[in-house]
Amino acid sequence: MAATGDPFYVRYYSGHSGRFGHEFLEFDFRVVGDGRSAIARYANNSNYRNDSLIRKEMCVSALMITEIKRIIKESEVLKEDDTKWPQKNKDGRQELEIRLGSEHISFETAKIGSLVDVNESEDPEGLRVFYYLVQDLKALVFSLISLHFKDAGSIEQRSGRQAVRKADLMGETAMSDCSATLREASGKTSTARERRRIV
Protein backbone atom coordinates (compact mmCIF):
# COMPACT_ATOMS: atom_id res chain seq x y z
CA MET A 1 0.00 0.00 0.00
CA ALA A 2 1.19 3.53 -0.77
CA ALA A 3 2.81 5.35 2.13
CA THR A 4 1.18 8.39 3.74
CA GLY A 5 3.50 10.84 1.98
CA ASP A 6 3.11 9.28 -1.50
CA PRO A 7 1.17 11.21 -4.15
CA PHE A 8 -2.57 10.62 -3.83
CA TYR A 9 -5.55 12.05 -5.65
CA VAL A 10 -9.01 10.75 -6.46
CA ARG A 11 -11.77 12.47 -8.41
CA TYR A 12 -15.22 11.26 -9.42
CA TYR A 13 -17.66 12.97 -11.79
CA SER A 14 -21.11 12.01 -13.00
CA GLY A 15 -23.15 14.35 -15.15
CA HIS A 16 -25.05 15.18 -18.30
CA SER A 17 -26.37 18.14 -20.26
CA GLY A 18 -30.08 18.12 -20.97
CA ARG A 19 -33.35 19.92 -20.47
CA PHE A 20 -32.18 21.55 -17.25
CA GLY A 21 -28.68 22.41 -18.45
CA HIS A 22 -25.46 20.88 -17.12
CA GLU A 23 -26.32 18.79 -14.08
CA PHE A 24 -23.58 16.93 -12.28
CA LEU A 25 -22.16 15.48 -9.08
CA GLU A 26 -18.42 15.71 -8.50
CA PHE A 27 -16.04 15.19 -5.61
CA ASP A 28 -12.31 14.83 -5.08
CA PHE A 29 -9.70 14.27 -2.38
CA ARG A 30 -6.36 16.06 -2.70
CA VAL A 31 -3.47 15.60 -0.26
CA VAL A 32 -2.06 18.79 1.27
CA GLY A 33 1.62 19.45 2.05
CA ASP A 34 3.42 16.53 3.69
CA GLY A 35 0.44 14.18 3.39
CA ARG A 36 -0.84 14.48 6.97
CA SER A 37 -4.12 15.96 5.77
CA ALA A 38 -6.15 16.46 2.62
CA ILE A 39 -8.88 18.66 1.22
CA ALA A 40 -12.15 17.04 0.20
CA ARG A 41 -14.33 18.97 -2.24
CA TYR A 42 -17.90 18.21 -3.27
CA ALA A 43 -20.17 19.85 -5.84
CA ASN A 44 -23.73 19.00 -6.85
CA ASN A 45 -25.52 21.01 -9.51
CA SER A 46 -29.17 20.42 -10.35
CA ASN A 47 -31.26 23.01 -12.17
CA TYR A 48 -34.50 21.09 -11.60
CA ARG A 49 -37.00 23.46 -9.95
CA ASN A 50 -34.30 26.13 -9.93
CA ASP A 51 -32.09 24.30 -7.43
CA SER A 52 -28.76 26.03 -6.91
CA LEU A 53 -25.21 24.69 -7.06
CA ILE A 54 -24.14 23.07 -3.79
CA ARG A 55 -20.46 23.23 -2.88
CA LYS A 56 -18.77 21.80 0.21
CA GLU A 57 -15.11 21.77 1.25
CA MET A 58 -13.57 20.16 4.32
CA CYS A 59 -10.27 18.95 5.70
CA VAL A 60 -9.79 15.26 6.32
CA SER A 61 -7.02 13.51 8.22
CA ALA A 62 -4.27 11.17 7.13
CA LEU A 63 -6.24 8.30 8.70
CA MET A 64 -9.18 9.03 6.44
CA ILE A 65 -6.92 9.14 3.39
CA THR A 66 -5.38 5.83 4.48
CA GLU A 67 -8.89 4.36 4.66
CA ILE A 68 -9.74 5.62 1.17
CA LYS A 69 -6.49 4.17 -0.18
CA ARG A 70 -7.38 0.84 1.43
CA ILE A 71 -10.83 0.84 -0.19
CA ILE A 72 -9.32 1.57 -3.59
CA LYS A 73 -6.54 -1.02 -3.28
CA GLU A 74 -8.87 -3.77 -2.08
CA SER A 75 -11.31 -3.08 -4.91
CA GLU A 76 -8.49 -3.86 -7.40
CA VAL A 77 -9.92 -1.23 -9.75
CA LEU A 78 -6.37 -0.26 -10.74
CA LYS A 79 -6.16 -3.56 -12.63
CA GLU A 80 -9.22 -2.77 -14.76
CA ASP A 81 -9.52 -1.34 -18.28
CA ASP A 82 -12.50 0.68 -19.52
CA THR A 83 -12.04 -0.29 -23.20
CA LYS A 84 -15.13 -2.54 -23.25
CA TRP A 85 -17.25 -0.44 -20.91
CA PRO A 86 -20.34 1.40 -22.23
CA GLN A 87 -19.39 4.66 -23.95
CA LYS A 88 -20.75 8.00 -22.76
CA ASN A 89 -24.05 8.91 -24.42
CA LYS A 90 -26.92 11.41 -24.31
CA ASP A 91 -27.76 10.25 -20.79
CA GLY A 92 -24.35 11.38 -19.55
CA ARG A 93 -21.03 9.99 -18.42
CA GLN A 94 -19.01 9.01 -15.37
CA GLU A 95 -15.33 9.70 -14.80
CA LEU A 96 -13.02 8.30 -12.15
CA GLU A 97 -9.41 9.41 -11.85
CA ILE A 98 -7.03 7.91 -9.30
CA ARG A 99 -3.41 8.62 -8.51
CA LEU A 100 -2.00 6.28 -5.91
CA GLY A 101 1.75 6.36 -5.48
CA SER A 102 3.32 5.64 -8.88
CA GLU A 103 0.01 4.45 -10.36
CA HIS A 104 -2.24 6.88 -12.25
CA ILE A 105 -5.37 5.76 -14.08
CA SER A 106 -8.53 7.33 -15.50
CA PHE A 107 -11.84 5.70 -16.40
CA GLU A 108 -14.76 7.00 -18.44
CA THR A 109 -18.06 5.24 -19.02
CA ALA A 110 -21.77 5.85 -19.41
CA LYS A 111 -23.97 6.47 -16.39
CA ILE A 112 -25.00 3.16 -14.81
CA GLY A 113 -28.56 2.87 -13.58
CA SER A 114 -28.29 -0.50 -11.86
CA LEU A 115 -26.48 -3.84 -11.80
CA VAL A 116 -28.64 -4.88 -14.75
CA ASP A 117 -26.66 -2.43 -16.90
CA VAL A 118 -23.44 -3.85 -15.47
CA ASN A 119 -24.38 -7.47 -16.15
CA GLU A 120 -25.43 -6.69 -19.72
CA SER A 121 -22.15 -4.96 -20.57
CA GLU A 122 -19.24 -6.51 -22.51
CA ASP A 123 -17.08 -6.51 -19.37
CA PRO A 124 -19.43 -7.21 -16.44
CA GLU A 125 -16.67 -8.24 -14.03
CA GLY A 126 -14.56 -5.12 -14.55
CA LEU A 127 -17.53 -2.77 -14.63
CA ARG A 128 -18.86 -4.35 -11.44
CA VAL A 129 -15.60 -3.46 -9.66
CA PHE A 130 -15.99 0.15 -10.83
CA TYR A 131 -19.68 0.25 -9.88
CA TYR A 132 -19.18 -0.95 -6.30
CA LEU A 133 -16.14 1.26 -5.71
CA VAL A 134 -18.09 4.32 -6.83
CA GLN A 135 -20.95 3.38 -4.48
CA ASP A 136 -18.51 3.04 -1.57
CA LEU A 137 -16.81 6.37 -2.29
CA LYS A 138 -20.12 8.19 -2.68
CA ALA A 139 -21.41 6.74 0.61
CA LEU A 140 -18.23 7.88 2.35
CA VAL A 141 -18.47 11.41 0.94
CA PHE A 142 -22.16 11.72 1.86
CA SER A 143 -21.34 10.56 5.39
CA LEU A 144 -18.58 13.16 5.75
CA ILE A 145 -20.94 15.90 4.59
CA SER A 146 -23.73 14.72 6.89
CA LEU A 147 -21.40 14.71 9.89
CA HIS A 148 -19.91 18.15 9.28
CA PHE A 149 -22.64 20.30 7.76
CA LYS A 150 -26.00 20.71 9.47
CA ASP A 151 -27.85 21.46 6.23
CA ALA A 152 -26.80 18.15 4.67
CA GLY A 153 -30.18 16.68 5.64
CA SER A 154 -30.52 12.93 5.74
CA ILE A 155 -28.08 12.02 2.94
CA GLU A 156 -26.75 8.50 3.40
CA GLN A 157 -25.38 8.79 6.92
CA ARG A 158 -24.79 5.20 7.91
CA SER A 159 -22.44 3.80 5.25
CA GLY A 160 -18.89 4.86 5.91
CA ARG A 161 -19.58 6.31 9.38
CA GLN A 162 -17.28 3.83 11.10
CA ALA A 163 -14.40 4.88 8.84
CA VAL A 164 -15.16 8.54 9.57
CA ARG A 165 -15.02 7.98 13.33
CA LYS A 166 -11.75 6.07 13.03
CA ALA A 167 -10.23 9.16 11.44
CA ASP A 168 -11.11 11.54 14.32
CA LEU A 169 -7.49 11.63 15.54
CA MET A 170 -6.07 14.41 13.39
CA GLY A 171 -3.11 16.41 14.78
CA GLU A 172 -3.51 20.15 15.35
CA THR A 173 -0.57 21.03 13.05
CA ALA A 174 -2.02 19.09 10.14
CA MET A 175 -5.42 20.68 10.81
CA SER A 176 -3.88 24.15 10.76
CA ASP A 177 -2.06 23.47 7.48
CA CYS A 178 -5.22 22.20 5.84
CA SER A 179 -7.34 25.09 7.14
CA ALA A 180 -4.77 27.58 5.89
CA THR A 181 -4.90 26.00 2.44
CA LEU A 182 -8.68 26.27 2.38
CA ARG A 183 -8.53 29.94 3.41
CA GLU A 184 -5.98 30.67 0.72
CA ALA A 185 -8.09 28.91 -1.90
CA SER A 186 -11.20 30.88 -0.96
CA GLY A 187 -9.33 34.18 -0.85
CA LYS A 188 -10.62 35.19 2.55
CA THR A 189 -9.95 34.49 6.21
CA SER A 190 -12.32 32.09 7.92
CA THR A 191 -14.03 33.25 11.09
CA ALA A 192 -13.92 31.19 14.29
CA ARG A 193 -17.48 30.13 13.65
CA GLU A 194 -16.63 28.91 10.15
CA ARG A 195 -13.69 26.82 11.36
CA ARG A 196 -15.58 23.69 12.28
CA ARG A 197 -14.03 20.72 14.00
CA ILE A 198 -13.43 18.53 10.93
CA VAL A 199 -12.35 14.91 10.86
NUROMAR-15695 format. One record per atom (N, C-alpha, C, O): residue in one letter; x, y, z. Coordinates in steps of 0.05 Angstrom, whole numbers, plus 5000, padded with zeros to 4 digits. Last residue first. Example, Ala and Ser with C-alpha at 12.3 -4.5 7.8 and 13.67 -1.06 7.14 Angstrom:
BEGIN
S525749555142S527349795143S525850015157S526850235161A526448865156A524649105156A526449345156A528549345169
***
This chain:
BEGIN
V473853235214V475352985217V478153015206V479752825207I473453895241I473153715219I474953465223I477053485234R470254375273R471954145280R471553935259R469353815258R470154965231R468854745246R470954535254R473154525242R470655575224R472655365227R471555145244R471955135269E466655945227E466755785203E468755555205E468555355191R467556185276R465056035273R465255855249R464055635249A472156465267A472256245286A469756065283A469955825287T472556565195T471956655222T472056415240T472056185231S477756545146S475456425158S475056535186S476956595200T479557025099T480156905124T477656795137T475556935138K479656885028K478857045051K479456885076K479756645075G480656554985G481356844983G480457015006G480457255004S480156024982S477656184981S478156474979S476456634972A485355854986A483855784962A481355954959A480556034937E486656025037E488056135014E486556094989E486456264971R483355705067R482955995068R484356125044R483256315033L485455195055L482655255048L482255555047L480855665029T490555255078T490255205049T487455275039T487155385018A489155295131A490555525118A490255495088A489855695074S487154795141S485355025143S486555265128S485155415115C491854485135C489654445117C487754685117C486854775096D494954685177D495954695150D493654675130D493554825110S491654555221S492254835215S493254865186S492355055173M491753995219M489254145216M489754435208M488354535191A497153895229A496053825203A493353965198A492854055175T497254085282T498954215261T497854155233T497654325216E493653755310E493054035307E494654165285E493654345271G492153105280G493853285296G493153575290G492253645269M486152715283M487952885268M489553075285M488353195304L482652315295L485052335311L487052525298L489552485302D478152075269D477852315286D480252345305D479852395329A477751625237A479551835229A479452085246A480652285239K473851315257K476551215261K478551445255K480751445265R469351585238R470051605267R472851515272R474251625289V469551425184V469751715191V470551745220V472251905227A468650885187A471250985177A471651275184A473951355190Q463450895205Q465450775222Q468250865213Q469950925230R460651115163R460851265188R463151155205R464551305219G459750825116G462250975118G462651115145G464851225149S452850885119S455150765105S457650945108S457451185102R449451285145R450451045158R452950925145R454950875159Q447551715115Q449251765138Q450651515149Q452751525161E445551965058E446551705068E448551735090E450951785086I442452555079I443852405059I445152165072I445852175096S438752875108S439052595115S440452435094S439852195090G442153505112G439653345113G440253055120G441952995137A446153865112A446453635093A443953455093A443753275076D446354285145D444354295125D444554065105D443254065084K450754185179K448054145189K445954135168K443954005170F456353835164F454754065155F451854015163F450653815154H458953375182H460253635186H458653875177H459454105182L456052915171L457252945198L458253235203L458353315226S454752965118S452552945138S453653005166S452353135182I459752945094I458153185092I456053185113I455653395126L461252415106L462852635115L461252895115L461453055134S457152135079S457352115108S459052345119S458352465140F458252265026F455752345037F455752335068F454652505081V463351995022V463152285019V460552395031V460552595045L461651455029L463551585047L463451885046L463452015067A458351384985A457251355012A459051485033A458151615051K462051454944K459851644946K458651624975K458051834986L465351004952L466451274954L464251484958L464551674973D461650584943D463050614969D464050894973D463851004994Q460150674889Q458150684910Q459450724938Q458350874954V465250604865V463850864863V461750894885V461551094898L465850064875L467750254886L466550534886L466750674906Y461749834845Y461649814874Y463650004887Y463050114909Y463349984792Y460650054802Y460650054833Y459750244846F468349744785F468050034783F465550124797F465550314813V466849204788V468849314807V468649614808V468649734830R463449174744R462349134771R464249244793R463349354813L466849234702L464949454707L463749424735L463049624748G469448734705G470948984709G469149214716G469749374734E465048384696E466748354719E468248614725E468248704748P462648544646P461148564671P462948544696P462348684716D463948764592D465848704613D464548724640D465248904656E459548884561E461548704550E463648614570E465048414566S453548884603S455749014589S457648804578S457448564584E449648674634E449148664606E451448784589E451348794565N451348784686N451248514677N450948474647N451748274635V450549354687V453149234691V453248954679V455048884663D445049394683D446749514662D449549404663D450749354642V443749144730V442749024705V444449134682V445348984664L445349464770L447049234764L446149094739L447748944727S443650124744S443449904763S445349684754S446749704734G445350564712G442950574728G442750364750G441750414772I451050904699I450050634704I447650654722I447850754745K453351314646K452151294672K450851024675K449550924656A459251064611A456551174612A455451164640A456551014657T466051234629T463951054620T461251194621T461051414632E472851254641E470551404631E468551204621E469251024606F478551294685F476351144672F474151334662F473751544675S485551324694S482951474690S481051284676S481751144657I491151274738I489351154718I486751324717I485851434737H497451164763H495551384755H493751274733H494751184712E502250974811E500050894793E498151124788E497351264806S505651114850S506651134822S504551064802S505051084778G500751334893G503551274890G504451314862G504151534851L495351394857L496051264882L498951174880L499650974867R490351734829R493251724830R493951624857R493351744878I484551664789I485951584814I488951604810I490051504790E478351854766E481251884763E482551824790E481751934810L472551724732L474051664757L476951674752L478051534735E466451944705E469351944704E470551884732E469451974752Q460651814667Q462051804693Q465051814688Q466051694668R455552164629R457952004632R458952004660R458052174676G449152174592G451352284609G453752094610G454051904595D445352064556D444552054584D446752144603D446352174627K447952054508K446252284514K445252294543K444552504553N454151744531N451951784512N450252024520N451052184537K460351384537K458551604545K456451654523K457051614499Q460250664527Q461250934521Q459251144531Q456851094532P461150124571P459350284555P460450564552P461450694571W467749814566W465549914582W463750084564W464650184543K472249624542K469749494535K467349594551K465249484550T476249974565T475949944536T473249834528T472049924508D477750054617D475050144610D474450104580D472450204570D480749584659D481049734634D478249804624D476449624623E483749454725E481649454705E482249624681E484049794682K487049504767K487749294747K485749294724K486149144704L484949864800L487349954785L488149744764L489749804747V481049614829V480249754805V482549844788V482249884764E481449314875E483049234852E482249374826E482649264804S479349424924S477449384902S478849274877S477549154860E483749504955E482349254958E480249204936E479548974931K485150024939K486949804934K485449534935K485849364918I480650324956I481450314928I483150074922I482649934902I480750245012I478350174996I479050144967I478149954954R485850455024R485250175029R482850075012R482949865000K485050995012K487050834996K486550534999K486750384980I481351115051I480551125023I482450975006I481650834987E484651045097E482250875093E481350875064E480550665053T488351445089T489251175090T486950975085T487250775071I484951885094I486251835068I487251545066I486951415046M483851835148M481651815129M482851755101M481751585087L488951925169L487551665174L485251625154L484851395145A489952445156A491552235143A490251965146A490451795129S483452785153S486052705164S487452495148S486352385129V480553325116V480453055126V483252965134V485253065123C476953925110C479553795114C479053515125C477353475142M472154105059M472954035086M475753915087M476753825066E466954415023E469854355025E470454295054E469354425072K461554414977K462554365004K465554315003K466454184984R456254704940R459154654942R459854614972R458954754989I450954674897I451754614924I454754554924I455654384909L447255104856L449654944859L450454914888L450555114903S439955074866S442555214862S444855014865S444554794875D433954924830D435854864851D438554994845D439255024822N429655004795N431455234801N433255174825N433955364840R427454514783R426054694801R427854914812R427655004835Y433854294766Y431054224768Y429754394789Y430754414812N439154374763N437554604757N434554544757N432854714750S444254174805S441754084793S439954334788S439454484807N450554004824N449054204810N446554084797N446753914779N454953934873N452553804863N450854014850N449954194864A461453794898A459753974883A457353814871A457753594861Y466653774945Y464253644935Y462553864921Y462354084930R473253604968R471353794955R469053644943R469353434931A477853555018A475753415004A473853624993A472953805008I484753585029I482253735024I480353565008I481053454988A488553265080A487753295052A485253465052A483853495072S494653115118S491853195115S491153235086S492953225069R499752955114R498352905139R495452985139R493952935158G502653075069G500952845068G499452775093G498052575095D505353555069D506853315074D505153055075D506252845082G500653885028G503253895041G504653625044G505153485024V494753505021V495953765025V498653735038V499053565056V491253114972V493153124995V494453394996V495153514976R484653134954R487353214946R489053254971R488353404988F478952844929F480652854952F483452924943F484552784925D472653054900D475452974898D476752994926D475853134943F466453014863F467953044888F470852954883F471452794865E460353184832E463253144830E464453174858E463653344874L454753144791L455753104818L458753044815L459552894798F450653574748F452853394754F453253364784F452353524800E447853864691E447453764718E449553554725E450053374708H447054364649H449154184658H448654104687H448954274705G439954394632G442654484631G444654274640G444154034639F435154124633F435654314655F438554414655F439554504676R435553794589R433353984591R433954204612R433154434608G442553694591G439853624581G437953854584G438754094582S448553374603S447353634595S444653564581S444553404563H451053034661H449953044634H448853324628H448453474647G455452654706G453752874697G452752844668G453452664654S460052524754S457852404740S455952634731S455052784748Y466652414777Y464752594764Y462552434751Y463052224739Y471852394825Y469652254812Y467752464801Y467252674814R478652324840R476552494832R474352334818R474952154802V484252304882V482052154871V479852354864V479152524880Y491052244897Y488952414887Y486752234876Y487352034863F497552254923F494952124923F492852334915F492852564924P504452094931P502352244917P499652104918P499551854914D506251904999D506251864970D504052024957D502052094969G506051945054G507052175040G507052135009G507752324995T503951445070T502451685075T503351915058T501652065047A505150945017A505651075043A504151335045A503151445025A500850464986A502450714985A502750835012A500950835028M501749765000M500050005000M501750255000M503950255012
***
